[in-house]
Amino acid sequence: MRNRLFAVATLALLVGAPALAQAETTIIRRDAPDVVVERPASERKTVETRESGDGCASKTVTKENDLGDRKTVTKEVCD
């Protein structure tokens, strides 16, 4: 029984050791392309804040550039 247990342990060691030795570290590098974001020289920004009697308030921000691109974001908070 001891010899069989010793043989199984030796076999496991011999089979497992090369598998551990083959473990390698893989490094993946991703080179991102250069991204250039051109921002307009002048940008108009309008902020509008409103409060209501029921405890709610809203804030609206509108941005517009020289090209006419416009973005509006509204946030509402209620207590």
Secondary structure by P-SEA (a helix, b strand, c coil): caaaaaaaaaaaaaaaaaaaaabbbbbbbbbccbbbbbbbcbbbbbbbbbbccccbbbbbbbbbccccbbbbbbbbbcc
